[in-house]
Amino acid sequence: MDNDDYTAKMTELIELLRVIGNDTQQCEVKECKRRISSTITETLSAFSNGNGGYIILGLSEKAGFTPVEGFDARAMQEALSQACEKLTPVVRPVIVTCPFEGANLVFAVIDEMLPREKPCFVSSVGPHDGSYIRTGDGDRKMTSYEVDRLLDEQRQPEHDIAVVPEATLDDLNPTLVHALLECERDRHPHVFAERSDMDMMLDLRILRRMPTGHPADDTVKHAADCDPAGIASREDDTDIGADTDTDEETRIASVPRPTLAGLLAVGRYPQKFFPRLNVTIAVYPGTSRDDVFTGDARLVASETITGPIPIMIDDAVASLMVWTSGPGGADSGAQPSQSPQPPMYPQLVLREAIANALTHRDYSPDALGTPVHVDVFTDRIEVSNLGGLFGAVSKQRLTHEASTSTRNAFLFSLLRSTPYPDGGTVLRDDGTGYLRIGAALRNEAREPVRIDNSLDRFRVTIPGPVATGRSGVNARRGTRPAPGCSAGR
């Protein structure tokens, strides 16, 4: 772009600002008559951490977005350049002087930084106090949780393989473990054919040894109490005079312990240690959450789904298929001679959406108290989880091409070989989950899913059938099918 192009873009933005009467999500105006604005670094940070934006100096919002009398464009252009040096990473916008209505204004174009460069923050106060994001027409300081999620982008997170020190081998489901290991041996015979089950579980990070000095070491001293195999018990022939307390802790610490990923993939009951790592389903009587807060309206139904990930997916889909069945559906009491209507939502779509939420959600310590939410309305289903898209994955790429960048790399790998109760594995390795969702909805002439993504949350909205006259919620539902069984299967 040359200077005329920048002038044209700035003029277009000012015309829009005059129409709506205030700054926008992507454009910030500052007067800066005598000195650069004290909040300019916050705006530079916000645009760099968000989707980019524009800054116009020398324009008065109070005076209807007209040029400021006596504005020194040359001095303010230099001052803005110096302000950019006060951020980490340093911001490098395009800064030009553009004529407008007989005056010169300073126009800056700030690009969004790459994920690995974020957060962009005010150097003097650090990332947690100096990182901003654009919200509406203003700059908001990012929360510690949002900053930490951006810092995760700079390296591969390993929250999913955190050791669960209170857990033991007995907390793993032997049937799921055996099926997973056999699947891995079949897929990678040259790697695992001669490996023992224990070695494989360590290789796959289902288990890890917790070294002495681990942050959770205060629980290790008591781990022998929950070691049914007696692996960590003290031997009777301990040498007299030996440092028995240290030896005891070393032996206990060396015992393999399940990881978070191991419990989630093949555990008996992960909620024993993480009670909120579950799926909650709420069925609303209308199209808005507000419906349950007006008059006597209540939730049609609600349920908490627990267990390892394959069980949670299976049970959640089974419940949803029943709750959203139409007249003649699974719980309507229809006689065999009556023809049930097809399910309102493709089972594949529900399964993929919930599987993706459980696989790619945030499992950092700050997120362990929040479940995956499934909200059922009469016209749609929303599946929400903590943690936005990770790495090179964007909303555009997610729905238009195969994408395999994942926040929880070890959990993802385990779930490729983790079986469902009725056969098949939880994940494929081709990153085509949302492509399959799109194809399934197109086959039924439905609108595509809507994706809402932010730093701290991801939500996919699955549209209901169009103009069928069918309600999206079956209020007559009485009981949920047995785990592992889905209506219409």
C-alpha positions in Angstrom: 0.0 0.0 0.0 1.2 3.5 -0.7 0.3 6.7 1.3 -2.8 7.3 -0.8 -4.1 3.8 0.1 -3.5 4.5 3.8 -5.2 7.9 3.5 -8.3 6.3 1.8 -8.5 3.6 4.5 -8.2 6.1 7.3 -10.9 8.3 5.7 -13.2 5.3 5.4 -12.7 4.5 9.1 -13.4 8.1 10.2 -16.6 8.1 8.2 -17.8 5.0 10.0 -16.8 6.4 13.4 -18.9 9.5 12.7 -21.9 7.4 11.8 -21.8 5.2 14.9 -20.4 7.9 17.3 -17.6 6.0 19.0 -14.5 3.9 18.6 -14.9 0.4 17.3 -13.4 -3.0 18.0 -10.8 -2.4 15.4 -10.2 1.3 15.5 -9.0 3.6 18.4 -8.9 7.4 18.2 -6.8 9.5 20.5 -6.4 13.3 20.5 -2.7 13.5 21.6 -2.6 17.3 21.2 0.4 17.9 23.5 1.7 14.5 24.4 1.1 10.9 23.5 -1.7 9.2 25.3 -0.8 7.4 28.6 -2.9 4.4 27.5 -1.3 4.0 24.0 0.7 1.0 25.1 -2.4 -0.7 26.3 -4.0 -0.2 22.9 -0.9 -1.5 21.1 -0.9 -4.6 23.3 -4.7 -5.2 22.8 -4.5 -5.0 19.0 -1.4 -7.2 18.9 -3.0 -9.9 21.2 -6.3 -9.7 19.3 -7.1 -9.4 15.6 -5.0 -6.4 14.9 -6.4 -2.9 14.4 -6.0 0.8 13.6 -4.9 3.8 15.7 -5.7 7.4 14.5 -3.9 10.2 16.4 -5.0 13.9 16.2 -8.7 13.3 16.0 -11.2 14.4 18.7 -14.0 12.0 19.5 -15.7 14.6 21.7 -15.8 17.1 18.8 -17.4 14.6 16.4 -14.2 13.0 15.1 -12.8 16.2 13.7 -9.1 17.1 13.6 -7.5 18.5 16.8 -6.3 22.1 16.4 -2.6 22.5 16.8 -1.8 18.7 16.5 1.9 18.1 15.8 1.8 15.0 13.5 5.5 14.7 13.2 6.2 14.8 16.9 3.3 12.3 17.7 4.5 9.9 14.9 7.9 9.8 16.7 6.2 9.4 20.1 4.1 6.5 18.9 7.2 4.8 17.5 8.9 5.1 20.9 5.8 3.7 22.6 6.0 0.6 20.5 9.5 0.0 22.0 8.0 -0.3 25.4 6.3 -3.6 24.7 7.5 -7.2 24.6 7.7 -8.3 21.9 8.3 -4.9 20.4 5.4 -3.8 18.2 6.3 -2.9 14.6 3.2 -1.2 13.0 3.0 0.8 9.8 2.9 4.5 11.0 2.2 7.1 8.4 1.0 10.8 8.3 -2.2 11.3 6.3 -4.0 14.4 5.3 -7.6 14.9 6.3 -9.8 17.9 6.1 -7.0 20.4 6.0 -4.9 18.8 8.7 -2.4 16.0 9.1 -3.2 13.0 11.2 -1.1 10.0 12.3 -2.4 6.6 11.1 -1.0 3.3 12.4 -1.8 -0.2 11.3 -1.1 -2.8 13.9 -1.0 -6.5 12.8 -2.0 -9.4 15.1 1.0 -11.1 16.4 1.7 -14.8 15.7 0.4 -17.2 18.5 4.0 -18.1 19.5 4.7 -14.3 20.1 1.8 -13.7 22.4 1.1 -12.2 24.9 2.3 -8.8 23.9 2.7 -6.9 27.1 3.9 -3.6 28.6 7.5 -4.5 29.5 7.7 -2.5 32.7 5.0 -4.5 34.4 5.3 -8.0 32.9 2.9 -10.3 31.1 0.3 -10.9 33.8 -0.2 -7.2 34.7 0.6 -5.7 31.3 -1.3 -7.8 28.7 -4.4 -6.3 27.1 -7.2 -7.5 24.8 -9.6 -5.4 22.7 -13.3 -5.6 23.9 -15.8 -3.5 22.1 -14.4 0.0 21.8 -11.9 -0.3 24.7 -8.9 -2.2 26.0 -9.3 -4.7 28.9 -6.5 -6.1 31.0 -6.3 -9.8 30.3 -6.9 -12.2 33.2 -4.2 -14.4 34.5 -6.0 -17.4 33.0 -6.0 -15.8 29.5 -2.3 -14.9 29.8 -1.4 -18.4 30.9 -3.2 -19.8 27.9 -1.2 -17.6 25.6 2.0 -18.6 27.3 1.0 -22.2 26.6 1.2 -21.4 22.9 4.9 -20.9 23.3 5.6 -24.5 24.1 3.7 -27.8 24.1 1.7 -28.0 27.3 2.1 -31.1 29.4 -0.8 -30.6 31.8 -2.3 -33.8 30.5 0.6 -35.9 31.8 0.7 -34.5 35.2 1.1 -37.2 37.8 -1.9 -37.9 40.0 0.0 -38.9 43.2 -3.0 -40.3 45.1 -3.9 -42.6 42.2 -2.6 -46.2 41.8 -2.7 -48.9 39.2 -6.0 -50.1 40.7 -7.6 -46.9 39.5 -7.1 -48.0 35.9 -9.8 -50.0 34.1 -8.0 -53.3 33.1 -10.3 -53.9 30.2 -9.7 -50.5 28.7 -6.0 -50.8 29.4 -5.7 -54.2 27.7 -7.6 -53.1 24.6 -5.5 -49.9 24.3 -2.2 -51.8 24.6 -3.3 -54.5 22.1 -4.3 -51.7 19.6 -0.9 -50.1 20.0 0.9 -53.4 19.5 -1.1 -54.0 16.3 -0.4 -50.6 15.0 3.2 -50.4 16.0 4.6 -54.0 16.2 8.2 -53.0 15.7 8.0 -50.7 18.6 5.8 -52.5 21.1 5.8 -56.2 20.2 8.4 -57.2 22.8 7.5 -54.5 25.4 5.8 -55.5 28.7 2.5 -53.9 29.6 4.2 -51.9 32.3 6.8 -50.6 30.0 4.2 -49.7 27.4 2.1 -47.8 29.9 5.2 -45.8 30.9 6.1 -45.2 27.2 2.6 -44.0 26.4 2.5 -41.8 29.6 -0.5 -43.7 31.0 1.9 -44.0 34.0 4.8 -41.9 35.2 7.3 -42.3 38.0 7.0 -39.3 40.4 10.5 -38.4 41.5 11.3 -37.3 45.0 11.0 -33.5 45.2 7.9 -33.5 43.0 5.6 -30.5 43.9 3.1 -33.0 45.2 5.8 -34.8 47.3 3.9 -34.2 50.5 1.3 -36.8 49.5 3.9 -39.3 48.5 4.8 -40.3 52.1 1.2 -41.6 52.4 1.1 -43.3 49.0 1.9 -46.8 50.5 -1.5 -46.7 52.2 -3.2 -46.9 48.8 -0.8 -49.4 47.2 -2.8 -52.6 47.2 0.0 -54.6 45.5 2.4 -53.6 48.2 4.9 -52.4 45.6 6.0 -49.5 47.7 6.2 -51.2 51.1 9.4 -51.2 53.1 11.4 -54.4 52.9 12.1 -56.3 56.1 15.9 -56.4 55.6 16.6 -52.7 55.6 20.2 -52.1 56.8 20.5 -50.9 60.3 21.5 -47.2 60.4 20.2 -46.5 56.9 18.2 -43.3 56.3 15.0 -45.3 56.3 12.7 -42.2 55.9 14.5 -41.1 52.8 14.7 -44.7 51.4 10.9 -45.1 52.1 10.1 -41.9 50.2 12.4 -42.9 47.3 10.7 -46.3 47.0 7.3 -44.8 47.1 8.1 -42.0 44.6 9.6 -44.6 42.2 6.3 -46.4 42.0 4.5 -45.6 38.7 1.5 -43.5 39.2 -1.3 -42.8 36.7 -1.2 -39.5 34.8 -4.2 -37.3 34.2 -4.3 -38.5 30.6 -4.1 -42.1 31.7 -7.1 -41.7 34.1 -9.2 -39.8 31.6 -8.6 -42.4 28.8 -8.6 -45.7 30.6 -9.4 -44.9 34.3 -12.1 -46.5 36.3 -13.5 -43.3 37.7 -11.4 -40.2 37.1 -13.9 -38.1 39.0 -12.6 -39.8 42.2 -9.7 -37.3 41.9 -11.2 -34.6 39.7 -15.0 -34.4 40.5 -15.6 -31.6 38.0 -13.9 -33.2 34.9 -17.2 -34.4 33.7 -20.0 -33.5 31.2 -23.0 -31.6 32.3 -26.2 -31.6 30.2 -28.9 -29.1 30.7 -32.1 -29.3 28.6 -33.9 -25.9 28.3 -37.6 -25.4 27.5 -37.1 -22.8 24.9 -34.4 -21.1 22.8 -32.8 -19.0 25.6 -31.2 -19.7 29.0 -33.3 -16.8 30.3 -36.4 -19.0 29.9 -35.6 -20.9 33.1 -35.4 -17.6 35.1 -38.8 -16.3 34.1 -42.1 -17.3 35.6 -42.4 -20.9 36.6 -40.2 -22.3 33.8 -37.6 -24.9 34.8 -35.1 -27.0 33.0 -36.7 -29.9 31.2 -34.0 -32.2 32.5 -30.3 -32.1 33.6 -27.7 -34.8 34.0 -24.0 -35.1 35.0 -22.1 -37.7 33.0 -19.0 -39.3 34.6 -16.4 -41.9 33.9 -13.4 -42.1 31.6 -13.7 -40.2 28.3 -15.0 -43.0 26.1 -17.8 -43.8 28.6 -18.7 -40.1 29.0 -19.0 -39.6 25.2 -21.1 -42.7 24.9 -23.4 -41.9 27.8 -23.8 -38.2 26.8 -24.7 -39.1 23.2 -27.1 -41.7 24.4 -28.9 -39.2 26.6 -29.0 -36.5 23.9 -30.4 -38.9 21.3 -33.3 -39.7 23.6 -33.9 -36.2 24.9 -34.2 -34.8 21.3 -36.2 -37.7 19.8 -39.4 -36.6 18.2 -42.9 -38.2 18.4 -42.5 -41.9 18.1 -38.9 -41.7 19.5 -37.2 -43.9 21.9 -39.0 -42.8 25.0 -42.4 -41.9 23.6 -44.0 -45.3 24.4 -44.6 -45.9 20.7 -45.7 -49.5 19.7 -43.4 -51.5 17.4 -46.0 -51.1 14.6 -45.6 -47.3 14.7 -42.8 -45.7 12.7 -40.4 -43.6 14.8 -39.2 -40.4 13.4 -35.4 -40.2 12.7 -33.3 -38.6 15.4 -33.2 -34.8 15.3 -29.4 -34.7 15.5 -27.0 -37.0 13.6 -25.3 -39.2 16.1 -22.0 -38.7 14.4 -22.2 -35.0 14.9 -23.0 -35.2 18.6 -20.2 -37.8 19.2 -17.6 -35.7 17.3 -18.5 -32.5 19.1 -18.4 -34.0 22.6 -15.2 -36.0 21.8 -13.5 -32.9 20.6 -14.5 -30.9 23.6 -13.2 -33.5 26.0 -10.0 -34.1 24.0 -9.0 -30.5 23.3 -10.3 -28.7 26.4 -7.9 -27.0 28.8 -6.6 -29.4 31.5 -4.3 -26.8 33.3 -4.7 -26.6 37.1 -6.9 -23.5 36.8 -9.4 -25.4 34.6 -9.8 -28.7 36.6 -12.9 -27.4 38.3 -14.9 -26.8 35.2 -16.8 -29.4 33.2 -17.7 -29.6 29.5 -21.2 -28.1 29.1 -23.8 -29.4 26.7 -26.9 -27.1 26.6 -29.9 -28.3 24.7 -32.4 -25.8 23.3 -35.5 -26.3 21.1 -33.6 -25.1 18.0 -29.9 -26.1 18.7 -27.4 -27.8 20.9 -24.3 -26.0 22.3 -21.2 -27.8 23.4 -18.7 -25.6 25.4 -15.4 -26.2 27.0 -12.6 -24.1 28.6 -9.6 -23.3 26.4 -9.8 -21.8 22.9 -8.2 -23.2 19.8 -4.6 -24.1 20.1 -1.5 -23.6 17.9 -2.0 -23.3 14.1 -5.7 -24.2 14.3 -8.1 -21.4 13.4 -11.9 -21.3 12.9 -11.4 -21.2 9.2 -9.0 -24.1 9.1 -11.1 -26.1 11.5 -14.1 -26.4 9.2 -12.3 -26.3 5.8 -9.2 -28.6 6.1 -7.8 -31.4 8.2 -6.2 -30.0 11.4 -4.3 -32.0 14.0 -2.7 -29.3 16.3 -3.7 -30.3 19.8 -3.2 -28.8 23.3 -3.2 -32.3 24.9 -0.8 -34.2 22.7 -0.4 -37.3 25.0 -4.2 -37.6 25.7 -4.9 -37.2 22.0 -2.4 -40.1 21.3 -4.1 -42.3 23.9 -7.6 -41.7 22.6 -6.6 -42.8 19.1 -6.3 -46.3 20.6 -8.9 -46.1 23.4 -12.0 -48.2 22.6 -15.7 -47.2 22.9 -17.8 -49.8 24.8 -19.4 -50.9 21.6 -16.3 -50.9 19.3 -14.2 -48.5 17.5 -11.8 -45.9 19.0 -12.5 -42.5 20.4 -10.4 -40.5 17.8 -9.0 -40.9 14.4 -5.6 -39.6 13.5 -6.5 -37.6 10.5 -7.9 -34.4 12.1 -11.1 -34.5 10.1 -13.6 -34.4 12.9 -15.2 -31.1 11.9 -15.1 -32.0 8.3 -17.2 -35.0 9.0 -19.5 -32.9 11.1 -19.9 -30.5 8.1 -20.6 -33.4 5.7 -23.2 -34.9 8.0 -25.1 -31.6 8.3 -24.9 -30.9 4.6 -26.4 -34.4 3.9 -29.4 -33.3 5.9 -29.6 -29.9 4.3 -28.8 -28.2 7.6 -27.0 -25.0 8.3 -23.3 -25.5 9.3 -22.2 -25.4 12.9 -21.3 -22.0 14.4 -18.0 -21.8 16.2 -17.3 -19.2 18.9 -13.7 -19.1 19.9 -11.9 -16.9 22.4 -8.7 -17.1 24.5 -10.4 -18.9 27.3 -13.4 -20.7 25.8 -14.6 -22.7 22.8 -18.2 -23.3 21.8 -19.7 -25.2 18.9 -23.4 -24.7 18.1 -25.2 -27.5 16.3 -28.3 -26.3 14.5 -31.5 -28.3 14.7 -33.7 -29.4 11.8 -35.0 -26.6 9.6 -38.7 -26.0 9.3 -39.8 -29.5 10.4 -42.3 -28.4 13.0 -40.6 -30.7 15.5 -39.6 -29.5 18.9 -35.9 -29.9 19.7 -36.5 -31.2 23.2 -38.5 -34.2 24.2 -40.1 -33.1 27.5 -41.6 -36.6 28.1 -38.3 -38.2 28.7 -38.3 -40.5 31.7 -35.2 -42.6 31.9 -31.8 -42.6 30.2 -30.7 -45.6 28.2 -28.1 -47.9 29.7 -24.5 -46.7 29.3 -23.1 -47.5 25.9 -26.5 -47.7 24.2 -27.8 -44.9 22.0 -31.2 -44.4 20.7 -31.5 -44.9 16.9 -28.3 -46.9 16.8 
